[in-house]
Amino acid sequence: MSASPGPVTAGAPRRGTLDTVLLSIGALLVIGILSMGAYLAYSIVQVRDAEAAATPAGRVIEELQALVEKSPNNAPVRVRLGEALASAGRTDEAVRELNAALEIEPDHTGAHVVLGMVGLIERDYEVAESQLRKVIELTDGAEFEDVLVHRELAFYYLGEVMLDTNRYEDAVGYYKATLRMNRTNANAYFGLAMAFKGIEEWDAAVENLEIAIVFDPNYAQAHYELGQIFMRRDEPMNAAVHFSKAAALAPDNDVILEALSALGTPEEWEARARDALAQGEGQEALDAVLVSRGFDYDEPERALLHGQVLESMDKVDVARDVYLKALEITPEHEGLRAALERLDAE
């Protein structure tokens, strides 16, 4: 257990985001790993703007480099420097610092975790898997909080390795292991969903994407993936809901905007609903108005149209509920109020 691993191979192609969907949103996963035995805080976040973070990241690196110069045999400080360098995209330097830390302290699980992350970024999956499995080995039976966090991260990143290499069944196992340690890890639920998607277990994929959104309502990529699955299921209303939310959360992402554009505009669906209603095609009108509302469920005119379609289908009680709920959002809307008063008078 004390053998020092070989160095990470440098110069491999850069790894993109965890999934190719949101290429413009993030470039790296960042983890915060502090020294062994101290309070360990960490996060798994996507860096949404590398340029904005460049100056503060550079200051952190300079400060850590100064600490290393003062205490060259301090393995935890070298690990923190390696992490900072990796987060800044300076992976060759990061690897040197991390391997130096392991020469000092061969069983430093934080160093192994960051080396595994670097291997994943560089798409050197053999190295990534080896380093992360080393963490699992070293933390077996561990009880300390910081070591357990390293174990959780190792399971998570092993899931990422398996997902990237299309070993979906194995990915499912690693993500589930992550979630047994941390039930609130939105990224792990997302990864688990993508693994289920890989083996075409669509219901499980939807379930885990929805859980990811519960823990992180601003998870644009999860909304996008849900939209994709609902499109596959021919459920354009649900797809519109999630594509719209994804677009609101990531308004500059071309992939999301293209998906939303391919679905059509809410005005087009509204016009389709009105045409179908005029022709007495109730179900077609209902399907269309539901899609139009999926883009913005609070828009009162489409809510009014929704109720009118339901009335045409003799679903008066449901129409009344639609009017009531819409009036709670826009109580000043005269059309909704008049429709409700008319139903109450009948």
C-alpha positions, 0 to 999 in steps of 0.5 A: 500500500505504500508503493509510489505510483508512476508519473502521469503521462503528460501530453495526452489530448485535453479532456472536455466537459463531462459530457459533450452537450455543454462544451461552452459552459465548463472545461474542468472539474475542480475539487478542493482538497486540504491537508490530511488531518485538517478540516476538509472542504471540497466542492465539485463544480464546473469552471464556467469562465476560465478567464475570469478565474485566471487572476485569482487562481494565479495568486493562489498558485503563487502563494502556494509556490512560496509555501512550497519553497519554505517547506519543500517536504510538506506533502499536503502543501504540494498537493494543494499546489498540484490541485491549483495548477491542475485547475488552472490547466497547468497539468504538467506542473501539477503532475510534478508537484503531486508526484513529489508529494507522493515521494514524501508521503506515498499514501497521501490519498489527496494526491492520488485523487488529484492525479486521477482527476488529471488523468481524466482531464488528459484522457489517460484513462489507464492512469486515472483508473489506477490512481483512483483505485489506489484511493479506494484501496487506501481508504478501505475501512477509513473513518476520518472525514477527510479520508472518506471525502477522498474515497467519495471523490475516487468513486465519483471519478471512477464513474466518470472514467467508466462513463467516458470509456463506455463501461456503463454497467461499471459506471452505474456501480461507482456512481451508486457507491458515491451516492451511498456516501453522499446522497446530495451529490447532484453530479453523481445523480447526473452521471448515474443518469448518463450511465443508465442512458448508455444502457438505454434504461430510460426511466432510470435515467429520467428519475436520476436527472430529476433528482439531480435537479432537485439538489441543483435546480440550476443544473442546465445540463440535466435539464437539457438531457431531460429534454433530449429524452422527452423528445426521444419519447415524443413528449414535446411538452416536457421537452419544451419545459426542460429545454426552456429551463436549460436555455434560461440557465445557459443563454449563450450555449448554442447546443441548447439554443439549437435544441430549443429552436428545433422544437419550434417557438411557443407562438407557433405551437399556440397558433397550431392550437388555435387552428385545431380548436377552430376546426374542432380537433380538441385533442390536437389543440390540447397537445399543441397548447400544452407544448406552447405552455411548456415554454412559459407556463405562467403566460396568461394568454396561453393559460386562457387558451388551455382552458378554452380547449379543455372546455371544448372537450367538455372537461369543465372542471379541469378548465376551471382549475387551469383558470384558477391556477393562472389567476393566482399568478396573474390575478389582474388578467381580465380574460381569465377572470371572465372565463372563471366567472362564466363557469361559476355562473353556469 
